[in-house]
């Protein structure tokens, strides 16, 4: 009898509690606020490009992704169409690949921290499907567990299990000529090697440092559990 009385007494409270939970679950997720994320997205890209204040770069990435936003970056994707521009959008859940023309005449719409959900990506690649990110002299390779089909603005369509992306605005687009390099050490935070010049035996190398910095920050922002293999190519004139 006592158990029945307690059940009757608690029933209104349980019903009310259930209503509150249901109502909260039904509320839409907070909209991405581009005005609030603009400075962070700028820091997220510019600090990697300049190689300054890596801690602030990582914090900016985490802030944007944690606020439901995305870091958008225009790229050349060589395995699909080297004569077209694409946008890579990095968010907490996935790498999203867009054709640049999907944003009309103003691709800046993709780089402010929020991407219009009505714009369809060419591919959505969950981070669990990225098995490896390799930093080269000119590009980053994203190697996938499952192939994706991507269409370019020039009408090319490729099914690929590897993305080979050159990130625009990163600088270092030309060969750098060193002369009999001697490795002096490494900057631990950026995981970048430091060299000095010993004599005049010319050596041409590609701009590896940006790719390594971006790879490092990506690992911190989207792969804290280290499920994605991170590889690096040696310095050289080729890829």
C-alpha positions, 0 to 999 in steps of 0.5 A: 500500500505504501509503495502504491501511495508513493507511486501516485504521489510521484507520478505528477512530478515524473510526468512534469520532469519527462515533459521538461526533458522532451521539450529541451530535447526538441529545442533546435541547436544554437545557430552558428554565430559568424560575428562571434567567430570571425576573429577566431577563424582569422587567428586559426588560419593566420597563425599557422601561415605565419608560424606564430603563437601555435597555442593561440592557433590551437585554441582558436580551432577548438573554439570555432569547432566547439561553437558549432562552426567550421574553419573554411580554407580554399584549396587546389585538390590535385586528385580531382581537378588541379584547375578548379578551386575547392573549399575544405571545411573542417568542423568537429565531426567531419571534413567537408569538401565543396566546389568554390562556385557553391558559394556564388561569387564570394567564397568568403562566405565559406571562411567566416566560421559558419557555413550555410547548411543549405549549401550541399558539400560534394563530400562529407568525410567523418574524421573516423574515416580519415586514416592518415594525414601526411604533410609534404613539401607542397600539399597535405594528403588525406587518406580515407578508409572509404572512397568519395566522389567529388565533382569540380566546377569544370565538370570533372568527377573523380572517385578518390580515396586520397585527397591531395590538397594545396592550401591557398594563401599559405605562402612558400609557393616557390622552391627555396634554395638552400646550400648544403643544409645542416640540421641544427635542431627542432622547434618542438611546439610546431614539430619543425626542423631548423637548418643552417647553411654550410657552403654553396652546394645548392639544394632546392626544397619545397615549403614543408613548414606550413604543411607540418604546422597545419597537420600538427594543429589538425591533430590537436583539434580533431584527433586528440585520441590519436586515431589518425596516423600523422606522417611527414615527407622529407624536404625536397623539390618534389611532392 
